[in-house]
């Protein structure tokens, strides 16, 4: 067992928690044995699982660089804490990651994903529903800035002047458990390959929770293909509307609303909701979706030119602005819009991956190796 004792005075260490990492992976997953038993390694080598597990622990301490394993190399107490035979050198780790990426790439990703889901399911991790009584699964891409490098797959992302990668993540519940991810080149559009990604993300989420799922996405995923998928998978969906897909002359409808329809949202602003059903399609297969329009009426005034000595002339008029969402839910429009506002929380989960786990800039020149490193980080 691992012994613990109190110290006199202030004694801080950044590695004491690796004992918990080792115990959690041993108790709730088959991570170590899966890698060791699945892939062949000649006699005398450090087993695959024993090579990778210390790197997961290193990522859990916020260190993604291979060299961070140098102080642990050959240390018996680290091996004991992580329940491995010995800790490999950074050079061995680099070589093993490259070998797995080159020879058993998809199999390796599947084993890491299996360990992640096992960890959530076996540890009975809480999965908290949103205000609508459904578990939200936020799907979004986020750029990883790897500019000024020649890493494979680095290209211009959807963010201006950011060169790097643009992986896509599926975060489940208020806790933000990452149940699926896909490493992507920076130039790949979010919707490209999204249906296959969503199917796997939904299947993974159903392994973790039996509660109804609400798929929540931004306007990059406003596509008929996704609405058909949600219908076929029997899940709920809430997507921010892409303005280019809004074919509705809504302003006359907004001006025709009575006073009681407008809700005061500020000193000079009022809000009202319009809605209608629309037919979207993919490959000539139609699907009916509900479009919600949030209209903001803003009072605008300006001073007109008048001759000297005359009273100021104030010109007043109203400016109308609109945002839209698409859904299959028959719930109050304001509640759905408020629920979507929590989608911004998923950005904080992305920031944890890039910041706290130190995975903004990935350590390898190989695209596949970096993909494997990212998935190990998600397990961490």
Secondary structure, DSSP 8 states (H G I E B T S, - for coil): -------SS----SSTTHHHHHHHHHHH--HHHHHHHHS---TTS--HHHHHHHHHHHHHTT--SGGGGGGGTT-HHHHHHHT-S----HHHHHHHHHHHHHHSHHHHHHHHHHHHHHHHHHTT------TTSSEEEEEEE--EE-TT---TT-EE-SSTT-EEE--EEEEETTTTEEEEEE--BTT--TTTTHHHHHHHHHHHHHHH--S-EEEEE-GGG--HHHHHHHHHHT-EEEEE--GGG-----HHHHHT--GGG-EEEETTEEEEEEEEEEEEEETTEEEEEEEEEEEEEEEEEEEE---TTS--EEEEEEEEEEEEEEES--S-HHHHHHHHHGGGHHHHHHHIIIIIT--SS-S-S-HHHHHHHHHHHHH-
